[in-house]
Amino acid sequence: MRKVFLFILTIVTVALQANAQQRPQYSQYMLNNFLLNPAITGIEDYTDIRISNRRQWVGLDGAPVTYYLTAHTPINKGAASNKFHKELAHHGVGVSFHTDKTGPLRRTGLTGSYAYHMAVTRSINVSAGAAAGIIRNSINTSELQLTNPGDPLLGGGNINNNVLDLNLGLWIYSKNFSVGVAGAQLLEDVASFAPEGSTDPALDLQRHYFVTGSYRFSPTPELDVVPSVMVKLASPSPASIDASVRVLYNKQFWVGGSYRHNDALVAMVGVYVSPLLDISYSYDATTSTLNKVSAGTHEVVVGFKVFNTRRIICPQWIW
């Protein structure tokens, strides 16, 4: 019976890797690119803290539910003396925690990150960053239904696998554009903590690569329009493409929309409430065949700008 159990778990794992990218999906990634690219670490003039809850495919049993907490801050950052001088080089450090539950599977990650930012011209900056940590994959055996009710594995408990995680990124940015390239889970299963000789199925990592770009232009003094795009690659999964546009009014209120290829149409709204607080919400209308059993996806992000001595309301670099 144990061999049958392990065979089923292996099939489930392979199916998840082949049909869905392992890292959680985020509709509002453009507000917190730190999730995708460690080169963002410490980019703003304050400590950026963000908390989020995402409930995907509401109405579908075992659908993904994701929580995250991120925080990053600059070190020794000084502003240019005037617009004719370069921004000063500085460092950034950060931390990220997320947990993602899909049916009996739970994925929890904790990473620390570092980035170095420097100006290459008076208006263009570049940063490079790295993040390292641990990802824990778990299968809750008590949520599985097998044919033998007497199997001891059905009494509860988890099958766990801990893997070292490494992410690298590069970010080129100015006041009006940004381009980023990042790789995540680069170690794959090289650093698994599974016991030697273990017969439990391996929950190996899948390498992910992200290419992002955005541009901000202002048709009027009150309006900023920000189109952005993200391409995500995670072989053997098909490439995922997100295209979005956001419109900011008076650098405080914004609305937006996004299209995720073969997946969803997304509506977004947000407000920069004060120099401390901002709140945003998005709704994904599923366009794949899952729309027959799903009522869509809800995502809420709450941001805090701590040690914001300049009392910035709208972020300067990640709009």
N, C-alpha and C positions, 0 to 999 in steps of 0.2 A: 504493500500500500504506500509506503514511503516513496518508492520509485515513481509510482503514478503521481503522487503529490508533487514531487520535484519536477517531473516532466510537465505538469500543468503550469507550474510557476515559471518554468523556462519559456514555455510558449507565450505566456502572458507578457513576460519581459521582452522577448524578441518582437512581439507584435507592437508593443508600445514604442520600441526603438524604431521600427520600420515605418510606422504610420503617424507618429507624433513626436515633435521635437521635445527633448527632455526638459529644457529650461522653461519656466513658466512664461505664459504669454502676457504682455502688458500693452493695453491700448494707449495709455498715456506715457509711453516711454520717453517721448520728446520733452516732458517736464522733468524727467529724472534720468538722463542718459547715463548717470553714474551706475545704474543697474546693468548696463551693457558694456561700458567702457571705463576701466579704472583710470584712464588719463584725465577724466573729468575731476578727479579728486582735488578738492581745495580750489576750484576755479573761481568761486565768488569771494566777496570781501567779508563774508560772515560764515558761521557754522550752519550748514544746511542739513536739517533733519526732516525726514519724510516717513510717514506711516501710511500703509495702504491695505485695503481689503478688496479682493477680486473674487466674484462668484460667477463662474463660467457655466454656460449652458443650463441655466436655472430650470428645474423641472425634470432633469435627467438624473436618475439614481447614480450615485457615485461620481458625479461630475466634479471637475477640479475646483478646489477652494484654496486661494492663495493669500497669505499675509506676508508683508515685508516691513522691515525697519532699516533705514539707511541714515548714516550721518557722516559728513566729511567737512573738513575745515582747512583753511590755508595756514601756512606757517611762514612768518617773516615776510608777509606780503605788504608792499608799499605801492602807492599809486604814482603814476608818472607826474612830474611837476607841472606839466602842461600838455596840451594836445600835440605839441611838436616833438615830444620826447617819448621814447619807448616805455611800455609797462616794465616794471622791475621784475626780475626773475624771482620765483618763490617756490616753495614746496607745498605739498598737501598730503594729509593723512585721513583715512576714513575707515569705516566698518560697515558691513552689510550683513543682515540676517533675513532669511526667508524660510517659510515652510509652505509646502504645496502638497495637498492631499487629493488623491484621485482613487476612489474606491478603497481597496485594502492597501494601496500603495501610498507611502508618505515619503517626501523628499525634503530634507532640512539642510540648509547650508549656512555657514558662518565664515566670513572672509574679512581680512584686513587689507587695506590698500595704501599705496603710496604713488605720488606723481610729482614730476618736476615740470614747471612752466617757465618758458622764456619767450621773449619777444624776438622776432626775426626782422621786423620792420616797425615803423611807428604805429602801424594799424593791425598787423598780423602777428599772432602768437602761436606757439606750438607747445604741446605737452606730451609727455610719454609717461605711462603708468603701468603698474603691476599690482595684482591682487592675488593673495594666496590664502587658503583655508581648508576646511573639511566639509565634505558633503556626506550626509548619512541617508542611505536608502533603506526603507523598512517595509516589510510586508506583514500586515496584521493577520495572522492565521485564523483568528476567531471570526473574521468577516468572510472567510471562504466557505463555500458549501461543497462538500465532497460526499461521495456515495456511502462511505463507511462512517456512521455516526460514532463508532467506537475508536476511531483513529486518535491517538494521544495528542497529535498536533492540533486538533480542533478544540482543545481545552483552553486555548488562549496563548498569548505570547507573540513575539515578533521574530522574524528572520531579518537580521540587520547586516548591512555592509557599509563600511566607512572608507571613503576614498579621498585622497588629497586633491585639491582643486588649484589650478593655476590659470590666471587670466592676464592677458597683456593687451595694451591699447595705445593708439596714437590719435591725437586730436589737434586739428588745425582750426583756428578760430579768430574772428574779429568781432567788431560790434554788430556786423550785419550778415555774417555767414559762418558756417561751421561744417567741417568734413571730418569724419572719424572712421577708423578701422580698428576692429578688436577681435581677439580670439578668446574663447572661453572653454573651460574643461580640457585644456590642452594636454594634460597628462593621460587622458582617457583612463584605462584601468592599470596604468603602470604602478600606481602607488596604493593599491587596494590593501585594506587591513584584514581581509578575510583570512581566517586561520589556515595554515598550510594543511593540505589534505582534506579541506572541507568539501562536503558533497552538496552544500546549499548552492542554488543557482546564483551565478554572478550577476550583479546589477551594474554592469559596466557603464562608464560615462561615454558620452557622445560629443565629439568636438563640435563647437559652434563658432561661426564666423559672422560678424556683423559689419556692414558698411552703411553709414548714415550720412545724410547731408541736409542742410537747411539754409534758407536765405530769408532775410527780413527786409522788406521795403515799406515805405510810408507814403501812400498816395495823398494823405492829408496830415496836418500836424497832430490830429487826434487818433488816427488809425495806423496800425501796423499790421501788415499781412505777412504771414510766415508759412510758406509751403515747405514741406519736409518729406523725406523718403528714407526708408530703411529696407535693406536687403539682408535676409538671414539665410545662411547656408549651414546645413547640418546633415551631411551624408550618412545614411542613404535616404533621408527624408527629402522631399522636393523643396526647392527654394521657396522662401516666403517673402513676399513683397508687400510693404505697407506704404501707402501714399496718403498724405494728410495736408490739410491747410487750416490754419487758425487765424482769426481776426481779433486783434486786441484794440479795445477802445480806451483811450486816455491812459494806456499802460496799467490798467487796473482790472477791467472786465474783459472776458474773452469768450468766444464761441468757436467751435471747429467741427470738422468732419474728417473721416478717414475711411479708406478702403483697403481691406486686407484680401489679397487675391485668393479667390475660391474659398473664402471663409466668412467674412462679415463686412457690413457697413456700420460705421461707428459715428455716433453723435457725442460731442463733448461740450462742456461748459465749465467755466471757472472764474474765480475772483481772487485778486490779491487784496485781502481784507485790510491789512495793516503792515507796518514794518516787521511784525512778528509772524503773522498768520496768513496762509492762503489755503483755499479749498477748491477741489475740482471733482467733477463726476463725468463718467462716460457710460454710454449704453451701446452694446454691440448687438445689432440685429443679424442673426445668423443667416448666411446665404447658402450654405452647404445643405446637404440632405438632413443634417441634424436639426434643421428648423422645424421638422415634423414632430419632434419630441422635446424641443427646447424653447423656453420663453426668452432667450437672449442672455446677455452677460452684463453684469453691473460691476463697476469699479469706482472706488472712492479713494482719493489721495488727499491727505492733510499734510501741509508743510509748515515748518517753523524756521524762521531766520533768527538764530540766536547769536548774541554778541554783535548785533547789527548796529554798530556805533554810528554809521552814516545814515541810518534809518531809511535804507533802500526798500521800496515797496515791490517794484517789478525787478526780477533778477536782470543783471546786466549782460550775462553771457549765455545763460540757458533760459531762453524766453518761453 
